[in-house]
Amino acid sequence: MSRFELIATATFGLEALVADELRKLGYSHTQVENGKVTFSGDELAICRSNLWLRTAARVRVKVGEFRATTFEELFEETKALPWAEFIPANAQFPVEGRSVQSTLYSVSDCQSIVKKAVVESLKKQHRLEWFPEDGPLMKIEIALLRDVATLTIDTTGPGLHQRGYRALATGAPLKETLAAALVILARWYPDIAFIDPFCGSGTIPIEAALLGRNIAPGLKRRFAAESWPWIPSSLWEKTRIEAHDLVKNEQPDYLIGTDIDEGALRIARHNAQAAGVADSIHFQRLEVKDLTTSKKYGKLITNPPYGERFGEEEEITRLYQELAEVRKSLDTWSFYVLTSYPKLEKVFGGKATKRRKLYNGNIETQYYQYFGPRPPRRRS
């Protein structure tokens, strides 16, 4: 097998989680930077990372990196890269781009130049003058950061947050990758009671159930690289068989999602069924102020409404006050709340044990973590 430099991209704030996931998959030599984690792997690594990464955005193959401050440098350096080793003669290879703090700031011009350079390189190496682009999709990205150009090919296709189970969603749903990150950051395990009192379309409980049962998040979908001729279909089949064999049959002890909106709960149940974890989660219509549980210890992990629209502040404040009352009644539980609502600590009556800045789409949020007391150790 060949060796590649691979890049798992990530939303700001989740890079360390992605690196930890990669280490658990056996890829220990990682380099963590803003928005990405670089690692080394073969064709099987491309299959496994796409299938198993819960918090990454996508996986890219790095073709080359160089400094470029002129369009001529960008063209010549791009043309010199071994594109024919990756891109067959019939592949579709559109180019997308971005530029941050770089001399070459016109993204559209950079995309055009890279496209021309790749075509010239392929002409020479494939000995062709025209390319039909009717074969496998191999999307190229030119990323310029402080005049350093990084050229990659996307192996994923639609982002890794698109697990394949959420055909239905409520308004402004949480991305699956961020939902998984909330569960992982809360250090939840399937023997710990779990409640999400604002579950909406069920994304956080579903991601918890997938994690708790060790179900690979990519099992329900396909990836761009599955159509690439230099990655044997047998590797994808091997990866999926391995993933199926690693699924745990035991159900989480206590996994609850509640919401006031019955329509949202219908969507949540549909999504849980599509994800294969309907038997792992109990969804119930309930106002947050009425939330109670017989469980002495547990973790409440949630993403309440933020009140972004004008005129909602009074209603949102009441909602957070009700959540604060629930925290008083469940004083041995740990609470994990992702929100951009700025007064949460004031309403909760104290600073969070930990806070972490995360981005929900373009919205800057804080992940407030209030730790409850440790439960007594169980006797063996």
Buried (B, 14 or more C-beta within 10 A) or exposed (E): EEEBBBBBBBBEBBBBBBBBBBBEBEBEEBEBEEBBBBBBBBBBBBBBBBBBBBBBBBBBBBBBBBEBEEBEBBBBBBBEBEBBEBBBBBBBBEBEBEBEEBEBEEBEBBBBBBBBBBBBBBBEBBEEEEBEEEBBBBBBBBBBBEBEBBBBBBBBBEBBBBBBBBEBBBEEBBBBBBBBBBBBBBEBBBEBBBBBBBBBBBBBBBBBBBBBBEBBBBBBBEBBBBBBEEBBEEBBEBBBEBBEEEEEEEBBBBBBBBBBBEEBBEBBBBBBEBBBBBEBBEBEEBEBBEBEBEBEBBBBBBBBBBBEEEEEEEEBBEBBBBBBBBBEEBEEBBBBBBBBBEEBBEBBEEEBEEEBEBBBEEEEBBBBBBBBEEEEEEEE
